[in-house]
Amino acid sequence: MKTKTNKSNSNWILRLALVGLCLQFSILNSQFSICSAQPKRSRVQQAQQQQQTQQQQQANAQGNTQGMTQRMRIQYPTALDMPEDVVWRRDIYREINLDDDPNSGLYFPVEPVGKQLNLFTYVFKLALNGYIPVYEYRLDGNEVLEASAKVDMKTVLDNYHIFYEEKNGKLTVDNSDIPSAEVKMYYLKESAYYDQANSSFHIKVQAFCPVMLREDDFGGESAKYPLFWVKYTDVEPFLSRQSVRTSDKNDAAMMNLDDYFTLNKYKGTIYKTTNSLGKTLAQIAGNDSTKLSAEQKRIEAELEAFRNNIFGDKAKRDSLDSIANTDPKLLKAQAKQKRQSRTRTARTKSSSSSSSGGSSAPRVSVRRERH
């Protein structure tokens, strides 16, 4: 009896296994038929979608290597670039001296104190770690913010004798070796423009260049060494996470670097404007300090006048007399109104005088006596 029972059980197991194999075969057959029945057009679309996905992944990987992940772009959105179709624009190059009070916050602290860094140390670390690209400073002083003008940080370190260590292809520079104490100046390019889309005037920073001041061996005047150009839109998301002091009398007066540049809190003298000759103001003035100062004041006055008179002269706009002078009809109406008022005044005076002079009899008052 046991032998028959075991045989029946084994037969039952074999039947179940055969049924399972048949089901798997039928499923594979149906999938194969579906794939073979798929039209050629849909297969091409799937291939295109896979190719687009791969390209997107490569773009994201490239963005990650530059330190700009999608999460960072969302968390720290950047401001809009200057429109290309503006009706008025003027590019100004300024020399930002960190010894001036409005700019001194960019120099403090010289060496990192906890998480507090000055502008150059912060930008230097970002460029060294590959988060932002830097562009070469050309001899003519004009910036070229394109891929062809990118410069490697190792080249910068070698050219300006900045000590570094290289391990496994990664560059490291100690905080004490970062020449932030020598960077006491910046070249800054800004664009003043009128945006006709919303009828507003803006001054937007386009790029800046840290400049080292190094004395020679003979103790003469410090020589200027422009290091590299930094495109403002590249570093803008990071500047919103670093603060700067805005007052020497109040340690709690802090502002993030992005707001500092966006609100134009810096102060600098103009050393060049975009012109067809490509000359600086010093070249135009013939190295005459008096002419140079006069030229700088003239350009500043032109910018201020354009900003204040976008919608016309404010003094004339607020003056009723000037409006009357520009409108002959209104001037005639005001003259007519004055003549009518004079006529009414004259009639009132004449009527009052005639009524007072017509009754010559004296007034008699009667006193009532009490009996």
Stockholm file with secondary structure:
# STOCKHOLM 1.0

chainA/1-371         MKTKTNKSNSNWILRLALVGLCLQFSILNSQFSICSAQPKRSRVQQAQQQQQTQQQQQANAQGNTQGMTQRMRIQYPTALDMPEDVVWRRDIYREINLDDDPNSGLYFPVEPVGKQLNLFTYVFKLALNGYIPVYEYRLDGNEVLEASAKVDMKTVLDNYHIFYEEKNGKLTVDNSDIPSAEVKMYYLKESAYYDQANSSFHIKVQAFCPVMLREDDFGGESAKYPLFWVKYTDVEPFLSRQSVRTSDKNDAAMMNLDDYFTLNKYKGTIYKTTNSLGKTLAQIAGNDSTKLSAEQKRIEAELEAFRNNIFGDKAKRDSLDSIANTDPKLLKAQAKQKRQSRTRTARTKSSSSSSSGGSSAPRVSVRRERH
#=GR chainA/1-371 SS CHHHHHHHHHHHHHHHHHHHHHHHHHHHHHHHHHHHHSCHHHHHHHHHHHHHHHHHHHHHHHHHHTTCCHHHHHHSCCCCCCCTTCSEEEEEEEEEETTSGGGGGGTCCSSCBTTBCCHHHHHHHHHHTTSSCCBCCCTTCCCCCSGGGBCCHHHHHHHTTCCCEEETTEEECCGGGSGGGTEEEEEEEEEEEEETTTTEEEEEEEEEEEEEEECCTTCCSCEEEECCBEEHHHHHHHHTTSEEECCSSCTTCEEEHHHHHHTTCCCCEEEEECCTTCCCHHHHTTTCHHHHHHHHHHHHHHHHHHHHTTTSCHHHHHCHHHHHHHCHHHHHHHHHHHHHHHHHHHHHHHHHHHHHHSCCSCCCCCCCCCC
#=GC SS_cons         CHHHHHHHHHHHHHHHHHHHHHHHHHHHHHHHHHHHHSCHHHHHHHHHHHHHHHHHHHHHHHHHHTTCCHHHHHHSCCCCCCCTTCSEEEEEEEEEETTSGGGGGGTCCSSCBTTBCCHHHHHHHHHHTTSSCCBCCCTTCCCCCSGGGBCCHHHHHHHTTCCCEEETTEEECCGGGSGGGTEEEEEEEEEEEEETTTTEEEEEEEEEEEEEEECCTTCCSCEEEECCBEEHHHHHHHHTTSEEECCSSCTTCEEEHHHHHHTTCCCCEEEEECCTTCCCHHHHTTTCHHHHHHHHHHHHHHHHHHHHTTTSCHHHHHCHHHHHHHCHHHHHHHHHHHHHHHHHHHHHHHHHHHHHHSCCSCCCCCCCCCC
//
